[in-house]
Structures are given as structure tokens and as C-alpha cells.
Amino acid sequence: MDNIDKKILRIISKNAKINNVELAKKINLTPPATMQRVRRLQKDGVILGYKAILNKKMLGKSLCCIIAMKLTNETGTYVGTLIEKHLKGFSGIEEIHLLTGRYDCLIKLYVRDVDELREIMLKKLSKVKIFSHVETFISLSSFENPNFNLID
């Protein structure tokens, strides 16, 4: 990957809807050469896809919660599969992370309000018997930056 590829990645990470002609102008290449580079980055797996970033507040899911969980000792070695199986039907989950350290799993969840969070905690999560300890954090604010400097 050369500096032109890195420049392409920086530009499309900020605006994935940029058209090829505009992108070509920004990197000082012809549109066919630019398209060839973008396709190669896709083929090589550097660009995995494109997605829309949704406004969670407009969708009625303005409360961000982080739920940290410790697993029971009986979960075995297929932890990821087990967690996915038990959490698959939960609405609002944006991320699930398997961790080292104090907790085994971390969930980033968006809910409408505290009432919806309580319902999820009491009616759904408490019934999942693979977790021995669950701790919930409510985000007061966040500093999301999807374009942090991944590209040197």
C-alpha cells in the first residue's frame, strides 16, 4: 500500500459516497486509475464495505449503555458462539466484545430510555444463565470519531 492508497482510504473513510471523479481529482489521478486502486483495495480486503451511519436519536434509541459481563465457569471454550447465541435476539446491540481482564464480555447497547434498559436487564438479560455478574454503565456523553487516524 503506497501513499496514494492511504490518501484514498483517508478520503473515503470520511465520505464513502464520494464519486470516483471527485476522488480522482483529490488524489490527482485519472478516474480509471483511481477506480482500479479502489477495486484493488476492496479485492485485497482493505476496504471491507460501506455503511450508513444512522442517527440513533432520530430512531428513538438515544440512551447508550455499556454492559460488562462475567461468564460462569461452565461456559467452556466456545465462548463467542455461546454469547452470540444468547444475545442474538436483543434489539439495540451495536457491538459485542470478548475481553481479557475483569469482564469476559462487553456490550454496547442503544435503548429508548431507562425503562427500556430496565426491561432488557430484568426480563431478558437476567434469564441468560451463562453470566455470573452483570454491570451496567449509562453513557452521559460520547466522543465518537469514526475517522480516527488508522492510516499512517
Backbone as CSV, one residue per row, in Angstrom:
resi,resn,N_x,N_y,N_z,CA_x,CA_y,CA_z,C_x,C_y,C_z
1,MET,0.852,-1.169,0.000,0.000,0.000,0.000,0.899,1.233,0.000
2,ASP,0.689,2.102,-0.968,1.517,3.296,-1.064,0.762,4.518,-0.528
3,ASN,1.376,5.688,-0.644,0.774,6.916,-0.116,-0.517,7.296,-0.822
4,ILE,-0.628,6.972,-2.094,-1.877,7.273,-2.822,-3.015,6.409,-2.278
5,ASP,-2.742,5.133,-2.047,-3.758,4.252,-1.455,-4.192,4.788,-0.092
6,LYS,-3.234,5.221,0.706,-3.552,5.756,2.035,-4.397,7.015,1.928
7,LYS,-4.105,7.846,0.943,-4.892,9.061,0.727,-6.327,8.695,0.335
8,ILE,-6.469,7.713,-0.527,-7.800,7.227,-0.910,-8.561,6.770,0.333
9,LEU,-7.905,5.999,1.176,-8.562,5.482,2.377,-8.979,6.602,3.325
10,ARG,-8.130,7.597,3.492,-8.488,8.736,4.343,-9.730,9.456,3.803
11,ILE,-9.762,9.659,2.493,-10.881,10.389,1.878,-12.176,9.597,1.983
12,ILE,-12.153,8.321,1.607,-13.413,7.557,1.625,-13.852,7.198,3.040
13,SER,-12.921,7.197,4.012,-13.348,6.940,5.391,-14.141,8.126,5.933
14,LYS,-13.926,9.311,5.359,-14.693,10.493,5.759,-15.960,10.653,4.925
15,ASN,-15.918,10.187,3.680,-17.079,10.322,2.785,-17.103,9.141,1.821
16,ALA,-17.760,8.076,2.219,-17.826,6.875,1.381,-18.700,7.082,0.147
17,LYS,-19.469,8.152,0.111,-20.343,8.421,-1.030,-19.660,9.261,-2.107
18,ILE,-18.407,9.609,-1.894,-17.702,10.406,-2.898,-17.667,9.634,-4.217
19,ASN,-17.930,10.336,-5.313,-17.901,9.616,-6.584,-16.458,9.524,-7.093
20,ASN,-16.245,8.647,-8.010,-14.904,8.338,-8.496,-14.219,9.548,-9.129
21,VAL,-14.967,10.370,-9.837,-14.380,11.544,-10.498,-13.863,12.538,-9.449
22,GLU,-14.679,12.790,-8.413,-14.245,13.699,-7.343,-13.029,13.134,-6.608
23,LEU,-13.066,11.838,-6.335,-11.945,11.198,-5.665,-10.680,11.315,-6.503
24,ALA,-10.807,11.076,-7.778,-9.655,11.177,-8.689,-9.050,12.570,-8.664
25,LYS,-9.885,13.591,-8.644,-9.390,14.978,-8.583,-8.610,15.224,-7.294
26,LYS,-9.129,14.696,-6.190,-8.486,14.927,-4.890,-7.121,14.254,-4.777
27,ILE,-6.925,13.159,-5.514,-5.636,12.448,-5.415,-4.767,12.644,-6.653
28,ASN,-5.261,13.468,-7.570,-4.501,13.796,-8.790,-4.172,12.576,-9.653
29,LEU,-5.193,11.744,-9.860,-5.084,10.602,-10.781,-6.256,10.657,-11.741
30,THR,-6.198,9.875,-12.775,-7.335,9.778,-13.690,-8.428,8.933,-13.029
31,PRO,-9.685,9.133,-13.398,-10.758,8.299,-12.841,-10.537,6.796,-13.048
32,PRO,-10.091,6.325,-14.243,-9.866,4.877,-14.375,-8.772,4.347,-13.425
33,ALA,-7.696,5.115,-13.268,-6.620,4.683,-12.360,-7.101,4.674,-10.916
34,THR,-7.927,5.655,-10.585,-8.483,5.719,-9.225,-9.393,4.530,-8.965
35,MET,-10.275,4.248,-9.912,-11.194,3.120,-9.757,-10.428,1.810,-9.626
36,GLN,-9.369,1.670,-10.383,-8.553,0.464,-10.320,-7.958,0.296,-8.916
37,ARG,-7.487,1.384,-8.335,-6.921,1.318,-6.983,-7.991,0.973,-5.937
38,VAL,-9.151,1.599,-6.059,-10.234,1.322,-5.106,-10.657,-0.145,-5.200
39,ARG,-10.800,-0.638,-6.419,-11.183,-2.050,-6.594,-10.124,-2.993,-6.030
40,ARG,-8.847,-2.643,-6.210,-7.776,-3.477,-5.649,-7.838,-3.468,-4.119
41,LEU,-8.079,-2.302,-3.520,-8.199,-2.211,-2.060,-9.385,-3.042,-1.557
42,GLN,-10.465,-3.082,-2.342,-11.612,-3.922,-1.982,-11.265,-5.404,-2.122
43,LYS,-10.650,-5.756,-3.237,-10.283,-7.153,-3.505,-9.298,-7.682,-2.460
44,ASP,-8.365,-6.814,-2.047,-7.353,-7.216,-1.057,-7.904,-7.257,0.369
45,GLY,-9.139,-6.816,0.548,-9.751,-6.865,1.881,-9.420,-5.674,2.765
46,VAL,-8.799,-4.646,2.211,-8.521,-3.445,2.994,-9.822,-2.671,3.200
47,ILE,-10.607,-2.542,2.145,-11.945,-1.953,2.238,-12.925,-3.118,2.327
48,LEU,-13.578,-3.231,3.466,-14.494,-4.352,3.683,-15.907,-4.062,3.214
49,GLY,-16.270,-2.799,3.149,-17.620,-2.443,2.731,-17.900,-0.997,3.057
50,TYR,-19.125,-0.604,2.834,-19.571,0.758,3.081,-20.860,0.667,3.871
51,LYS,-21.080,1.623,4.778,-22.313,1.566,5.554,-22.829,2.964,5.840
52,ALA,-24.106,3.032,6.121,-24.734,4.285,6.522,-24.589,4.417,8.031
53,ILE,-24.312,5.601,8.487,-24.264,5.875,9.922,-25.616,6.484,10.275
54,LEU,-26.359,5.780,11.112,-27.725,6.184,11.423,-27.763,7.100,12.640
55,ASN,-28.709,8.021,12.646,-28.916,8.917,13.768,-29.766,8.176,14.793
56,LYS,-29.147,7.727,15.860,-29.841,6.915,16.855,-30.968,7.686,17.539
57,LYS,-30.771,8.970,17.757,-31.824,9.775,18.384,-33.065,9.823,17.504
58,MET,-32.861,9.975,16.193,-33.995,10.024,15.267,-34.726,8.676,15.213
59,LEU,-34.027,7.615,15.565,-34.634,6.281,15.576,-35.218,5.929,16.944
60,GLY,-35.147,6.875,17.891,-35.708,6.649,19.218,-34.819,5.829,20.129
61,LYS,-33.539,5.764,19.837,-32.605,4.988,20.661,-31.468,5.915,21.112
62,SER,-31.771,6.858,21.974,-30.798,7.894,22.312,-29.942,7.579,23.541
63,LEU,-30.281,6.559,24.305,-29.530,6.240,25.517,-28.520,5.127,25.235
64,CYS,-27.240,5.461,25.349,-26.168,4.481,25.119,-25.784,3.842,26.445
65,CYS,-25.755,2.530,26.461,-25.396,1.781,27.664,-24.262,0.821,27.336
66,ILE,-23.392,0.668,28.292,-22.330,-0.324,28.197,-22.623,-1.367,29.260
67,ILE,-22.692,-2.611,28.857,-22.971,-3.688,29.803,-21.759,-4.612,29.823
68,ALA,-21.161,-4.739,30.999,-19.995,-5.601,31.187,-20.456,-6.858,31.916
69,MET,-20.011,-8.016,31.415,-20.477,-9.281,31.990,-19.338,-10.245,32.246
70,LYS,-19.472,-10.957,33.332,-18.554,-12.031,33.654,-19.311,-13.328,33.407
71,LEU,-18.648,-14.289,32.788,-19.292,-15.556,32.465,-19.148,-16.551,33.609
72,THR,-20.078,-17.491,33.659,-19.945,-18.577,34.635,-18.778,-19.460,34.213
73,ASN,-18.247,-20.231,35.111,-17.106,-21.104,34.817,-17.473,-22.255,33.902
74,GLU,-18.744,-22.563,33.755,-19.187,-23.710,32.973,-19.335,-23.413,31.481
75,THR,-18.954,-22.242,31.022,-19.220,-21.883,29.640,-18.344,-22.622,28.638
76,GLY,-17.173,-23.074,29.028,-16.323,-23.840,28.117,-15.542,-22.963,27.161
77,THR,-15.088,-23.577,26.070,-14.185,-22.887,25.153,-14.888,-22.155,24.019
78,TYR,-16.138,-22.411,23.768,-16.845,-21.780,22.663,-17.603,-20.548,23.137
79,VAL,-16.887,-19.678,23.813,-17.483,-18.508,24.446,-18.168,-17.608,23.423
80,GLY,-17.486,-17.290,22.327,-18.055,-16.402,21.321,-19.354,-16.924,20.751
81,THR,-19.385,-18.194,20.411,-20.590,-18.822,19.858,-21.716,-18.805,20.885
82,LEU,-21.369,-19.073,22.119,-22.349,-19.107,23.200,-22.955,-17.722,23.437
83,ILE,-22.111,-16.712,23.485,-22.590,-15.346,23.698,-23.459,-14.913,22.531
84,GLU,-23.015,-15.180,21.319,-23.796,-14.806,20.142,-25.165,-15.481,20.165
85,LYS,-25.190,-16.735,20.539,-26.450,-17.492,20.597,-27.426,-16.852,21.583
86,HIS,-26.927,-16.455,22.747,-27.808,-15.913,23.781,-28.195,-14.456,23.559
87,LEU,-27.402,-13.716,22.839,-27.678,-12.286,22.670,-28.216,-11.931,21.286
88,LYS,-28.349,-12.914,20.425,-28.732,-12.688,19.030,-30.037,-11.912,18.873
89,GLY,-31.028,-12.189,19.661,-32.332,-11.568,19.501,-32.502,-10.237,20.208
90,PHE,-31.450,-9.717,20.824,-31.563,-8.465,21.562,-31.552,-7.282,20.607
91,SER,-32.556,-6.453,20.683,-32.633,-5.247,19.863,-31.719,-4.171,20.449
92,GLY,-31.083,-3.401,19.590,-30.297,-2.261,20.045,-28.831,-2.520,20.273
93,ILE,-28.391,-3.774,20.157,-26.973,-4.063,20.366,-26.184,-3.582,19.163
94,GLU,-25.206,-2.731,19.415,-24.367,-2.229,18.338,-23.049,-2.994,18.267
95,GLU,-22.503,-3.358,19.430,-21.220,-4.057,19.457,-21.218,-5.087,20.574
96,ILE,-20.490,-6.172,20.346,-20.207,-7.167,21.383,-18.712,-7.436,21.317
97,HIS,-18.055,-7.321,22.459,-16.613,-7.570,22.527,-16.322,-8.668,23.542
98,LEU,-15.480,-9.615,23.168,-14.947,-10.579,24.121,-13.668,-9.967,24.665
99,LEU,-13.466,-10.054,25.973,-12.396,-9.309,26.626,-11.440,-10.190,27.418
100,THR,-10.307,-9.614,27.720,-9.426,-10.153,28.752,-9.648,-9.278,29.980
101,GLY,-9.233,-9.753,31.137,-9.354,-8.921,32.328,-10.555,-9.267,33.182
102,ARG,-11.039,-8.272,33.900,-12.092,-8.452,34.901,-13.391,-8.996,34.307
103,TYR,-13.771,-8.508,33.126,-15.002,-8.949,32.490,-14.677,-9.784,31.256
104,ASP,-15.598,-10.657,30.900,-15.420,-11.530,29.738,-16.067,-10.972,28.480
105,CYS,-17.071,-10.137,28.663,-17.856,-9.653,27.527,-18.320,-8.237,27.801
106,LEU,-18.324,-7.427,26.748,-18.808,-6.059,26.840,-19.774,-5.829,25.689
107,ILE,-20.920,-5.253,26.007,-21.949,-4.965,25.007,-22.183,-3.461,24.977
108,LYS,-22.236,-2.907,23.781,-22.660,-1.522,23.601,-24.076,-1.591,23.066
109,LEU,-24.989,-1.007,23.802,-26.412,-1.151,23.542,-27.062,0.225,23.506
110,TYR,-27.966,0.439,22.560,-28.735,1.674,22.499,-30.193,1.357,22.788
111,VAL,-30.776,2.106,23.721,-32.169,1.920,24.103,-32.900,3.262,24.075
112,ARG,-34.194,3.180,24.129,-35.042,4.379,24.101,-34.842,5.209,25.375
113,ASP,-34.891,4.524,26.542,-34.807,5.217,27.823,-34.473,4.214,28.921
114,VAL,-34.439,4.677,30.149,-34.093,3.814,31.286,-35.134,2.710,31.463
115,ASP,-36.380,2.999,31.165,-37.424,1.969,31.280,-37.143,0.791,30.347
116,GLU,-36.722,1.087,29.108,-36.389,0.006,28.179,-35.159,-0.756,28.659
117,LEU,-34.180,-0.040,29.195,-32.989,-0.701,29.742,-33.380,-1.632,30.884
118,ARG,-34.221,-1.161,31.792,-34.658,-1.985,32.920,-35.376,-3.237,32.415
119,GLU,-36.225,-3.079,31.413,-36.934,-4.227,30.852,-35.950,-5.252,30.276
120,ILE,-34.957,-4.777,29.552,-33.947,-5.681,28.987,-33.168,-6.379,30.100
121,MET,-32.783,-5.613,31.119,-31.996,-6.194,32.217,-32.810,-7.219,33.005
122,LEU,-34.034,-6.886,33.333,-34.836,-7.755,34.202,-35.536,-8.894,33.466
123,LYS,-36.018,-8.615,32.274,-36.814,-9.630,31.578,-36.016,-10.476,30.601
124,LYS,-34.892,-9.954,30.107,-34.134,-10.697,29.102,-32.769,-11.136,29.620
125,LEU,-31.964,-10.174,30.019,-30.573,-10.486,30.384,-30.480,-11.347,31.646
126,SER,-31.364,-11.126,32.600,-31.321,-11.918,33.837,-31.647,-13.386,33.588
127,LYS,-32.299,-13.682,32.470,-32.638,-15.069,32.130,-31.493,-15.812,31.422
128,VAL,-30.468,-15.064,31.008,-29.323,-15.690,30.350,-28.399,-16.218,31.451
129,LYS,-28.372,-17.519,31.600,-27.696,-18.148,32.740,-26.185,-18.298,32.562
130,ILE,-25.624,-17.889,31.432,-24.176,-18.028,31.246,-23.407,-16.878,31.904
131,PHE,-24.120,-15.840,32.379,-23.460,-14.702,33.009,-23.578,-14.790,34.522
132,SER,-22.442,-14.688,35.202,-22.462,-14.748,36.658,-22.521,-13.358,37.279
133,HIS,-22.088,-12.348,36.528,-22.109,-10.980,37.040,-22.336,-10.036,35.869
134,VAL,-23.238,-9.091,36.064,-23.545,-8.111,35.021,-23.478,-6.721,35.648
135,GLU,-22.762,-5.832,35.001,-22.661,-4.450,35.473,-23.008,-3.534,34.303
136,THR,-23.858,-2.540,34.570,-24.348,-1.656,33.516,-23.851,-0.239,33.745
137,PHE,-23.435,0.391,32.653,-22.986,1.777,32.684,-23.822,2.552,31.680
138,ILE,-24.274,3.740,32.080,-25.009,4.610,31.164,-24.057,5.711,30.724
139,SER,-23.942,5.888,29.425,-23.063,6.912,28.865,-23.730,8.278,28.996
140,LEU,-23.024,9.211,29.602,-23.538,10.573,29.731,-23.280,11.373,28.464
141,SER,-22.173,11.083,27.820,-21.856,11.681,26.526,-20.757,10.849,25.895
142,SER,-20.585,11.028,24.587,-19.542,10.264,23.903,-18.842,11.155,22.894
143,PHE,-17.666,10.754,22.553,-16.862,11.476,21.587,-16.512,10.502,20.478
144,GLU,-17.501,10.209,19.664,-17.310,9.258,18.583,-16.527,9.910,17.468
145,ASN,-15.541,9.202,16.994,-14.761,9.689,15.865,-14.458,8.500,14.977
146,PRO,-15.335,8.204,14.028,-15.098,7.036,13.168,-13.898,7.192,12.254
147,ASN,-13.341,8.385,12.206,-12.212,8.637,11.302,-10.905,8.850,12.052
148,PHE,-10.767,8.236,13.230,-9.509,8.406,13.932,-8.390,7.860,13.077
149,ASN,-7.215,8.255,13.380,-6.089,8.054,12.465,-5.616,6.602,12.421
150,LEU,-6.276,5.789,11.621,-5.842,4.416,11.389,-4.789,4.351,10.306
151,ILE,-4.788,5.334,9.440,-3.932,5.308,8.260,-2.751,6.233,8.493
152,ASP,-1.566,5.650,8.539,-0.349,6.449,8.770,-0.009,7.292,7.558
